[in-house]
Amino acid sequence: MATQTQIPVADQRAPVIEPGHNFSTIGEKVSNIVLRRPISLGWVLGFLIMFSGMNMLLFALGYLFLKGTGIWGITIPIGWGFAIINFVWWIGIGHAGTLISAILCLLRQTWRNSINRFAEAMTLFAVACAGVFPLVHTGRPWLAYWMFPYPNTMNYWPQFRSPLIWDVFAVSTYFTISLVFWFVGLIPDFATMRDRAEHPLTRGVYGILAMGWRGSARHWHRYETAYLLLAGLATPLVLSVHTVVSFDFSISIVPGWHTTIFPPYFVAGAIYSGFAMVLCLAIPIRAIYGLEDFITMRHLENSGKVMLATGLIVAYGYGIEAFMGWYSGNKFDSFLLWNRLHGPYAFWYMSLLASNIVIPQLLWIKKFRTSTFWLWVISLVVLVGMWLERFIIIVVSLQRDFLNSSWGMYYPTKWDWMTYLGTIGMFLTAMWLFVRILPMVSISELRTLLPEAHVKETEEVAQ
Amino acid sequence: MNDASVYGLMAEFDSPQQLLDAANEAHKAGYKKMDAYSPFPIEGLADAIGFHKDMVPFVTLVGGIIGGLSGYLLQYYVHVISYPLNIGGRPFHSWPSFIIVTFEMTILFAGLSAVFGMLALNGLPMPYHPVFNVPEFTKASESKFFLVVFASDPNYDDADTRAFLKGLTPRAISEVPA
């Protein structure tokens, strides 16, 4: 009887794919967005706006290279300003893609199959945006290759005991592995695109990218092994990246940074903001490109639940920070807590608590979780909140540390804002191009979800 | 009986189940050199055509070991042999600081080995392959399922194999020119 009552409960959930699809309609629907759909005026206008944002970034960076980091608001004691805030923010956003593709793959969450491609692309673009900041923050970015170990005439080596060098390895490994993971997932879809393309040039380009993929059973077998291994390797990797980023802070002795809660708290925050960005982009894209059949309410609701769970971990992190400020008995730590609550940035700390802890509690209510409008609003609020979190961690800790003779304030300049907004332009320019050039939903993985795709091993049954 | 201008015989099926059954039948009938093509991975199909040796995990393991060792040894060389630097009296061989780069290098090398190993073992990129000569084969990335018995199989015989494939009730049978 128990199973009989359970079935209707399971049926109440939205399906992963809407009924009525077969192997060819999936390929048609997804590839037609790229191959058949004409370019709309809205796309062109949006692209122009985003592209001018990206050019603003290039302009800001050009002036930076000419003048140096003095054009930014950074000064002693706040030597880490927007550059590091934005680096941590972007890299955090970049966590959702690999989490969805790797961890949810290992956990056999089939709902990941229609959002992983898109989230992985988002990851790559976000990590690319993140990479800009530490590079230009070095002041002399043309010497950035000094961070890599190579034999040189200066008889010089990087300092491997420094968390900043760990960062170089963690972020570059993460970008590389995310890129190959994404590309491997695309190979069978490139073959579908090649076979569906009409124009010889398009067919040629996708053909080169597909590398002669023909769907052989031997190839599929090795492919699936490699994909699973990559998922297994990327799972600890995704958790390690933000852990290493948090070491940049926690290895130091600055109050508010020197704490052991940082690695898990940073990782949870990263996934939190990453899922917020997934929702923020997926909701408009599925509406514009008619992908409601594949990115269903189930996906959106599950992403909302992940946000709620990671948001609570983040809230726990804030709680522990406040508790340790009091419990440690360290006057610098307790002053930091006082300074967050009553100092010059108290308004922003309160906004942070509101947007990261209070407002997302609406996700407990199913009505908000299943409304695209509210999910979109909450995801925007979380993105702002997570940016504020990094602002508070970096600026408020540095602003008033051990000696009051060295206290100061941080005022970002227009160049800081132009660089930050410029990376958003760069990110969205890349997303804009992505949706028109590549299949944004994994065609071959979606096909495996159809009931027709399941086979019975007749051989073994007969024996 | 084998004609050098023929690569094999291709049977087209409508569903993954039919393809899997056909592959099992062909294997039972003694065909060893064949391949099955599908738009998505089908469980048990590789077994059915007699493919058991998947070297990808081994390649990945070797890559991971090389990456981890080279990461650790590089740091040891830099901080103990080539450029020892005393920082706060810590030992030159301060291994806890070396763990992160070692870990990242392990993942990087293992991941790249998995991907490039998979491509190399699959013989990709391969811009030309005889199966693409069959016009219907464009559906192999779409909605159709194909079984090809290669002419190089010792049991291959143009007429007999064709008759055997016909017995599997495919949608169509076509000859794959070499």
Interface residues (C-beta under 8 A of the other chain):
Chain A: N22 F23 S24 G27 P149 N155 Y156 W157 P158 Q159 F160 R161 I165 W166 F169 A170 T173 T176 I177 V180 F181 F183 V184 P188 A191 T192 R194 D195 R196 G207 I208 M211 G212 W213 R214 G215 S216 A217 R218 H219 W220 H221 R222 Y223 E224 T225 A226 L229 L230 L233 A234 P236 L237 S240 V244 F247 S444 E445 R447 T448 E452 A453 H454 V455 K456 E457 T458 E459
Chain B: S15 P16 Q17 L20 D21 A23 N24 D35 A36 Y37 S38 P39 F40 P41 I42 E43 G44 L45 A46 A48 I49 F51 D54 M55 V56 P57 T60 G64 L74 Q75 V78 H79 S82 Y83 L85 I87 R90 S94 S97 F98 I100 V101 F103 E104 M105 I107 L108 A110 G111 L112 A114 V115 G117 M118 L119 L121 N122 L124 P125 M126 P127 Y128 H129 V131 F132 F137 T138 K139 A140 S141 E142 S143
